[in-house]
Amino acid sequence: MRDVVKQSKDLNEKIKRSEEYNNYIDAKKALYEHDDLCIRLKEFKNRNEGLQNSPVTDSYDAVVSLVKEYDDLLHNPLVSDFLRAEQKICRLMQQVYISISDGLELEYLDE
């Protein structure tokens, strides 16, 4: 068990040194220097998440409308750089999680 924990800590350090993670940190720092952009991006993300999780059948049209409403924000270079970097680090983490769990036979009571 200790070997698995040590390897996970090593993996954590490798992720911290990865291009994806460092680009994310740099983009986040640049974005966080602008409170107004952060506030608007948080609003956009919250509203988008609400629409994505909505049982309403025409949520696609609502998302398109939301994207149009925030078009200027989404085309701001600081925001778009951050969103791209965020997407890349999330994709990397997803691949890591899939790789770690590959072949593990885990069952949950709610399945």
Protein Blocks (a to p, Z undefined) as FASTA:
>chain_A
ZZmmmmmmmmmmmmmmpmklmmmmmmmmmmmmmmklmmmmmmmmmmmmmmmmpcbfklmm
mmmmmmmmmmmmmmpmklmmmmmmmmmmmmmmmmmmmmmmgopacddfkZZ
